[in-house]
Each structure stands twice: as C-alpha cells, then as structure tokens.
C-alpha cells in the first residue's frame, strides 16, 4: 500500500491524501462503513458503492472467524469474493470484541481465551493466530492484535495492558512478515497505539509504533468511556509522533463533530457503527443537525427527507413517510435511514477534503461544527 499526502491545512493539522491498494484508491480523509459480519447492516453492496459512495468497508476478525468460519471464507477465495465487494476492505483484529466479553474471557501472555457469544465454545486468539485468520479473510488492511483497556482504567492497569499490547505487536509483525497473502494481492498491517488517557503511555506507544515503519498506523482505545476532551488531547499527542507520510486511522470514532475535530488534529481514516445503528433507531444526521424521525413533528411533513440529497433516498421519500416507516418498524425505514446516514458521513469527509485542498478548512469546520450540534 502507498500513501501520497496531497495537501495540508495552513491553520491546523488537517490533511488530504490518497491511499493506493491492490483493490483501488482511497481518498482521505475517509469514513469506512462497518460491515462487521461481512455486510453493512440493512445496506446492499450496490447502495454502498453507488449511493453511499463508500471507498472502503470493514469486516471483523472475531465475528467472521466464528461465522461463517475460516473454511468457508478460504473456499470462497476470501471476503472480497464472498461478499462481492471489489474495493478495499479493512479488518479489525477482534481485540475490541474480546475486550467487550469481559465476563467470558481471560487475558494472558499467550493470548486471549474467550467463549463464543453464540454457543459458549472456547477459543484462543494469539497474535499469530489472528494474523493467520486475517490472511484467510484477505482484507487489504489488517490490524495488529491488541488489548483495548477501558477508558477509566487506572495507571497500573493501563501500563500492564500496553506492555502486553507491545509484546503482542512484535509477535504480530513476526508472523505477518513470515507469511504470504493467499489470494494474489498485497496486505498491509497497521499497528495500534494504546495507552488509555495517560500522556506518557500514549507517547511511548506512539514512538514504538512509529519505529515499526508499517504502511499505516492506528489509534485505538479511545471513545471507550473517557471524556471527549481527553480523547482529543490523546489524538493531538499521538499525531505529533506518528509519521506524516503514513495514514492515521482513529478506530471506532464517532459522531460527525468527532470526525471534524479529529481531522483537524491530523487523522485520515475513521470507522463507527453510529450511522447505521442510530439510523436503525430513527436518528438521521444532516449538515444542519440531527433529526429524530420518531418525533410527532415529522408525521405530516411532506418535504424531502433532506433537500441536500446526499443519496437517492433523500429526495425520493418524504419525512412523513420515513416517520411512518420508523414508527411501524418497517424494515425499509431502517434501510432508508442507514443509507442516508452513511451517505451523509461520506459527504462530510469529502467536504472536509475539498476544503483542505481549497485552503479554508479551519473556517469551514468552525461553522459546520455549530450546525452539526443542532437538534432539529
């Protein structure tokens, strides 16, 4: 994978670039829809490509390992062929999912032992095994296996967790560089910066990750319970250390405002379940703020869902119709809201990129943040 930095904002650390993979180019800043189990919930692949205009999507190692399983994925020729998505894919290593299984997992030096949330069967994820699994899944970008510690962890826990994550990273790199891709195209491994909300740990972690000279780098362990100002502080600190000529991926973040604040601080890549999860609950994101489509105020509003038209559903359907679909829990309502929200997120990062290239990102961002914070 290659990364070309095209432009930097004069008044902030915002940047625009292009990532090149064997499955196509990705213009940054970029938002990546989350397809945890090989599909973005309620959204067809043609909608992702033609309406949402996604350039890269995510899969998840933990979930895909359990279902459909590695035998099926390998027989299919990897996830690209299995789900018919011929653009880039990134896979999360499963570290966060294991972290979320606090009551049914054990962390030790060898790896993370856990019980499946599906049938209770016992499994062990080691750094080596996670690399092997991601080779079989076949994503263009794969993530190192780490321990994601809680945002409110004390210093001692955070340090022990980072110590383990760094030892696991060395094992991930050893396995990655001693194996080959399975399907005739290259894969890139991104290390993950951890360290909770402690500046010295984050600094140490970023320096260690930067020393590995990987194709790109990720910032993990944020938006997991820490105050938002701490998240921004950690992003700033880490991005002062991570190399400028490599893409920076902020994992699992977040709201539209979070995206713009992180872009201002030098982040290039994002993913989050919020657009689809909130859409399935009737919340729409727009450039003028958020709309709760369950509210009675939309019941007789026959104007388009969004006159800006981020995608085809915005002008095809009315607010009144979407309100009705959401209230009666019609599946089409979940689909419309999910497509709209994803299209809006992709529009937002594309606009950010346009203003970075234009040279007025900072002034545009200030006005946009105010609008995005409204409740309509």
N, C-alpha and C positions, 0 to 999 in steps of 0.2 A: 504494500500500500504506500502511496505517496501523498504528501500534503503540500499544497502550494498556498502560501499566505499572500493574498491579493491586496489587502488594504487594512490600515489601522486608523481608528478614530483619533483625531488630534487631541481631544479633551478627556479621553478615557482609555481603557484597555480593550475596548470592543474591537473585534477583528472580523474580516471576511476572508474566506479561503475556499479551496477546492480539494476534496479528498478523492483519490483515484483508486478504485479497487477493480478486480477482475470481473465484477458484475456491474460496473458502471461508476460514474462520478457522483459525488455528493457535494452540493454547495453548502457552505457553512456561513453563519450559524444554522443549525438544523435541529428539528424536533423529530424524534423517532417514535411512531405509534407502537404500542406494546402488544405483541401477539404471543402472549405467554405460552400457550399450548399449540402454537403453530398457526393461530388465527387471531386477528384483531376482533374482539367480541362485537358481533352484530354488523360487521362491515365486510363486504365482499372484496376480493382482491382487485377486481376491475374498478371498484369505487375507490380503493386506496390509491390506485395508480392514476385514474382519470379525473376523479373529483377532489379527493384529498390532496393529490399530487405528492404523495409520500415518496421519498427518495431512498429510504432505508427503513426496515422494520426490525423489531426484536423478537427473539424466542427465548425460552428459559430452560436451562440445562436440567434443573431439578424436575420440572413438570414433564418435559419431553423424555427424560430418562425413564420416568415411571409409566407414562403413556404418550405415544404408542409403544415406546421401548426402542432400544438400540437396534434390535434385529430388523424391525420394520423399517426404520429410518435408513439403515445401511442397504437393505434390499431396494429401497426406493431410489437410492443414489444421493441421499442427503436431503436436508429440509427444503432446499430450493425446488427440487423436483417433486417432493412430497406435497408441498402446499401451492405449487405453481406460481411462486414469486421469483421472478428472474432478475430482480435488483438486489442490492446488498442487504445482508442480514447480519445483525449482531446478536450474540447470545450472552446473557448474564450467566455467571458460573453456578448459580444456585446458593451462593453464600448468604444472601439476604433471606431466602426461603428457609434455609436451615436455621438462621438466626430467629426467624419468626416461630419456629417449632420448639420454643424454649422448654416445654414440658415433656417433649418426647425425643430429645436429642442430647448427646453427650459430646463435648469438645475435648479432644486430647491431641497429643503431639502428632500422632499418625494421621488424624483427620477428624471428620465429624461423623459420628454414628447417629442415625436417626431412624425413626419408624415412619413408614409411609402414612400420609394422612388419608390414603384411600383404603388400605386393607390392614394397616398395622404391621406389615412386614418390615424386617430390619435391614438396613443398608448402611454402607460406609463410603463416604466421599473422602478420598485422599486427594491431594493436589495432582498426583499423577493420574488418578482415575478421572478426575474432572477434565484434564487435558485430553485424555483418550475419548471421553464422551463427546467433547466439543469437536474433536476431529471427525467423529462419526456423524454428528449433526451437520457439520460442514459450513458453519457460518463464516462470513468473510472476516469478521472481527470477533474474537473470543476474549473472555475475561479471566483474569487470574482468580484462583480460589482464595477467599479471604474470610476472616471473621468480622462481621459487622457488629460492633458493640453498640449498646443503647446510647442515645444522646445524653442521658443523665447519669452515665457511668462515672464512678469515682476515678481518681487519677490512677490508683494502683491497678484497677481492672483494665482501664484503657491502655496502660503501658504493657501489661501482660498480653493483652489482645493484640496490640501492634507488634510485639516481639514475635508472637506466633504467626501473624499475617506475613511478616517479613521472611520468616523461615519458610513458610509455605510458598511464598513468591519465588524464592530461589529454586525450590523443587518444581514449581510450575514451569519455570524457564528451562530447567534442565530437561524436563520431559518434552516440552514444546520443541526445543532445538534438536532433540534426538529422534524426533518422529517426522513424518511427512504428511501433507494433506492427502486425502483419499480420493478426491474427485477431479483432479486435474487443474485446480486453481489454487491460488495462494491464500493463506490465512494470516491474520495479524493478531498478536497477543497484546492486550493492554493490561499493565499492572494497575493496581488500585491504591490510592493514597488513603490511609485511615488515620486514626489518632484522636477521634472524638472531638471535643471542643478545646483541647489543650494545645496552645500555640507551639510549645517546644516539641510535642509529639508530632503535630502536623508538619512542622518544619523538618524534623528528622525523617519522617515518612516521605515527604516530597523530595528531599535530597536523595534518599535511597532509590526511589522510583526513577528519578531523573538519571541516575547513574546507570540504569539498565539499558538506556538508549533504545527503548521499544518504539514501535511505529506510532504509538499514541499512548495517552495516559488518562486515567480516570480518577475522579474524586468521589469516594464513597463515604458512607456513614454519616450523611447529612440528611436533613428532613426526617429524622427518626426520633423527634421529641425535643430537640434543642431549640432555644429561642431563635427567631429568624435573624436577628442581628448577629448572633453568634455564627450562624451559617454563612452570612455574607463576609464576616471577618475571616473565617477559615478559608473561604474561596479566595479572597484577596491575598492572604498569606501564601497559600499553596501556589497560586498562579504567578507569584513573584519568583518562584523557584523552578517550576516546570518549564521545559524548553519551549521557546516561542515557535520553533519550526515543526512542532508536533501538535496534533489536535488534542484538545482537552475536553473530556466528557464528564459532566456532572450527573451522577446517577440518581434516578428517581425523583427529580425535581422538575416541575412543580406547577404552581399557578402561573397565569400569564405574566403577572408582575414579577414573580420569582425569575422567570426566564429573562426578562429585560434587565433586571438587576444583575443577574449572573453574566449575561452578555456584556454588560458594561464593565464587568470585572475580568473579562478575558476568556469566558467559557465558549466552546464551539458546538457542543453536542448535548442533547437532552433527551430524556425519556420520562414518561409518567403515565400512570393509569387514569389520571384525573379526567382528561377529556371524555373518555368512554365511560368510566364509572359514574361521573357526575351526569353525563348525558343520559345514562340509563335511569337516573333518578330525577330526570326532568329539568336539570340545570343547563342553560346554554351560556356560552362565553361569546361576547361580542366586543368590538373595539370601543363601545360606549358603556360597557359594564356587563354584569351577569343578569340573566332572566330566569326566574323560577316558573317553569311552564305549568306547574300545578296551581298557581295563583288564579283566583277567580277573574282578575282584571284582564286576562287574555281570552276569556271564554267567547267574547263577541268582537274580538279584534281581527278583522279580516284583511289586515295588511300582511305583506310577505313576512316570513319568519325573520329575514334580515335583508333589507334592500341593498346592502353592500354586495350580497351574492358571493360568498366565499366558495360556494359549490352549488350544484343544480337544485338541491332541496330548498335552499334559502328563498328562491323566487318562485318555485313550483307550488309550495304549500303555504298556508296562512298560519298565523299564530293561533287562531281559534281552532283550526284543525289539529295542530300539534297538541294544544291543550287537551282536546278531546281524547286523542290517542294515548297521551300520558295518563290521563285520569282513568281510562278504562283498561290500562295496562296492555294495550295492543302492541305486539312486537314491532310493528312498523314504526311506532313512535320512538322506541329505543334506537332503532336503526337511523332514523332521520336525525335525532339529537346527537348520536355518536358521529355520524358523517359530518354534520355541521361543526361540531366542536373540534374534531381533528383538522378539518379544512381551515378553521379559524387559527388554530395553533400553527399550522404550516404557513398560513398567510402572515401571521405575526412575525415569525422568524425570517420570512422572505422580505418583509418590510424593513425589519432591523438590518438585514444585509444590504438592502437598497440604500438605506440612509447612511450606513457605514461607508459604502462606496461613494455616495454623494458628498459625504463630509459633514453632515449635520445630524449625526446620530444622537448626540447628547441633548440637543434642544428638542428633537422629535420625541425622544424617550421620556423626557420630563412631562410633556403634555399627555402622552399616551398612558403613563402610569396613573395619572389623575383620572382619566376616563375609565380605565380598566377597573378601578377601585369602586366604581358606582354599582349600586343595586337598582335595577330598572323596575 
